[in-house]
Amino acid sequence: MGSIGTFLTRTRGYGRFDVVDFATYLYLFFGTIVMFGPILWLVLSSFKTSAEVVKFPPRLLPYRQETVAVKGYDEPLSIYNVTLEDGSTQVLAQVRRIGLEGQMVDPANPDEIIKVHINDRQPVESVVFSLDNFVEGIQSFNFLRYLINSIIVTVFATALTLLVNSMAAFALSKYQFRGSTTIFLVMIGTLMVPLSVILVPVFLVITGVGWNNNLLGVIVPGAATPTGVFLLRQYMLTIPDELIDAARIDGASEWRIYTQIILPLAKPALAVLTIFSVMWRWNDFLWPLIVLSRSELFTLQVGLNSFQGELNVQWHLILAMTVVTLLPITIVFAILQRNITAGIATTGMK
């Protein structure tokens, strides 16, 4: 902790706080707010009630109105701090509201109804981190089925992406053949093609091979990605050609060179591509929505769309389930984060 504290409190001047230090820490502070502020807001909002989510002005913490069990009433009643006519305040429970009038009772003496103006009462609230939204969200739709579908799509699509992209990158980086540069440039050029342009042709191909309402129709089309090929090719260019030449002299086949030399040395880049692929597949919404129409094949992202109706959007449940869907990506990132810096930093070096 001492070394971390020393690192975080370093200054440009020798023991003095310089103007540049002030600007640097201010920039880092606002950068942290911009990056992690939305995530913090999402997590905290997932614990809020539906009324609290749409409350204006919004509040950061998940407040809930306190209730009390009152004799003679089946359900707990909401409690308020009420300003009475003589200027004193008292904690009362609201039985019902009629227009601008609230009918209240004293929890200790519930026989007498006290009528107050709604502007003379303030709700008694407290911060509550309740799991009700998560439980209700999981129970409201076929969460387990959608989760299994998302895992299947993400795992197999990521594995296929790593295999196809690494093989293409190996060929483009270590084989010398006519047109290799042109093929690479054309592949990179496809990054400029918007997704909406290729949706219809890809859908027609999927329909032609009979992969509509089939998880293969979600897994296979996005297997080869120009971003992945570019990332792996640039990294494989840093692997010395002498290693491959020595392996060939020893009689190693091209497949053995690929599996036992190239892939182990390209682990940092493969880890980066794995994280990217998991994020792409797990968060994909538009393509599964187009290909899949049977609810038992929906992924989590498509299943979350069931919380959005024509007249009502259950934002509190959407937020809670969004937090749940973020957990797998967070776990993958935590496992592979050691290789991210090395994979990105060395990409493009030769």
PEDA-V349535 format. One record per backbone hydrogen bond with DSSP energy under -0.5 kcal/mol. CO is the residue of the C=O (numbers start at 1). NH is the residue of the N-H. Records with the same first field share a line. If there is no record, write none. Layout:
BEGIN
CO=NH / NH
END
This chain:
BEGIN
1=5
2=6
3=7
4=8
5=9
7=10
13=15
16=13 / 18
18=22
19=23
20=24
21=25
22=26
23=27
24=28
25=29
26=30
27=31
28=32
29=33
30=34
31=35
32=36
33=37
36=40
37=41
38=42
39=43
40=44
41=45
42=46
44=47
45=48
49=53
50=54
52=55
61=63
62=128
64=126
66=79
68=70 / 77
70=73
77=68
78=94
79=124
80=82 / 92
81=122
82=84 / 90
84=87
88=84
90=82 / 92
92=80
93=95 / 105
96=103
98=101
100=118
101=98 / 103
102=104 / 116
103=95 / 96
104=114
105=93 / 107
106=109
109=106 / 112
112=106
113=115
114=104 / 116
116=102
117=120
118=121
120=83
122=81
123=125
124=66
126=64 / 128
128=130
131=135
132=136
133=137
134=138
135=139
136=140
137=141
138=143
141=143
142=146
143=147
144=148
145=149
146=150 / 300
147=151
148=152
149=153
150=154
151=155
152=156
153=157
154=158
155=159
156=160
157=161
158=162
159=163
160=164
161=165
162=166
163=167
164=168
165=169
166=170
167=171
168=172
169=173
170=174
171=175
175=177
177=180
179=183
180=184
181=185
182=186
183=187
184=188
185=189
186=190
187=190
188=191
189=192
190=193
192=194
194=197 / 198
195=198 / 199
198=202
199=203
200=204
201=205
202=206
203=207
204=208
205=209
206=211
207=210
211=214
214=217
215=218 / 219
216=220
220=223
223=225
225=229
226=230
227=231
228=232
229=233
230=234
231=235
232=236
233=237
235=238
236=239
240=243 / 244
241=245
242=246
243=247
244=248
245=249
246=250
247=252
248=251
253=257
254=258
255=259
256=260
257=261 / 262
258=263
261=265
262=266
264=267
266=270
267=271
268=272
269=273
270=274
271=275
272=276
273=277
274=278
275=279
276=280
277=281
278=282
279=283
280=284
285=289
286=290
287=291
288=292
291=213
293=295
294=297
295=298
299=303
300=304
302=305
303=306
304=307
305=308
307=309 / 314
312=309 / 314
313=315
314=318
315=319
316=320
317=321
318=322
319=323
320=324
321=325
322=326
323=327
324=327 / 328
325=329
326=330
327=331
328=332
329=333
330=334
331=335
332=336
333=337
336=339 / 340
337=340 / 341
338=342
339=343
340=344
341=345
342=346
343=347
344=347
346=349
END
